[in-house]
Amino acid sequence: MTAVVDLLEQGSAWLEDQRVKHTARTVVYQRDAEAIEVQATIGRTVFEQADEYGAIVRHEARDFLILADDLVIGGQAVLPERGDRIREPQGEKVFVYEVMAPGKEPAWRYSDPYRKTLRIHTKHVGTESVL
C-alpha cells in the first residue's frame, strides 16, 4: 500500500511542477513592509452564503495558487493571513488584492492532499498605475 501512496504523491508533485512551469506568473506577496516575488497560478472560488433574510448571496474570490515552500517572509516559512496583499502586475497596471474570504470562511486552504500548494482567496482592493 505504501508504494501506491508514494506514487500518488510523486504524481501530484510532478503536476504541481508543471503547473508552476506552464501556468504561473510572477506576483508580489506582501505582509506589512516585507514583500517577496512568488510564482502564482490564478483561479477563483465562488462562495454562497445566506444573508439575514435567508437569500443566498454569492461572492467570487480571485485565488492565487502558490507553492507553500515559496511563501518565505523574513527568512521564515509562513502561512497566509487575512490582510496580507498580493500585487499582480498586468501591462501598465498593478492590481492589488487583499487576502480575505467572506464571513467566517477561511482565507486560504491547501489545494492538494500533500499540502504542497496554497489556494489563497482574495478580494480586489485597488489598482495602481506603473510609473
Beta strands, then each sheet from edge to edge (+ up, - down):
strand 1: 25-31
strand 2: 34-50
strand 3: 56-67
strand 4: 72-73
strand 5: 76-77
strand 6: 85-90
strand 7: 93-99
strand 8: 108-110
strand 9: 117-129
sheet 1: 8+ 9- 3+ 2- 1+ 6- 7+
sheet 2: 4+ 5-
end
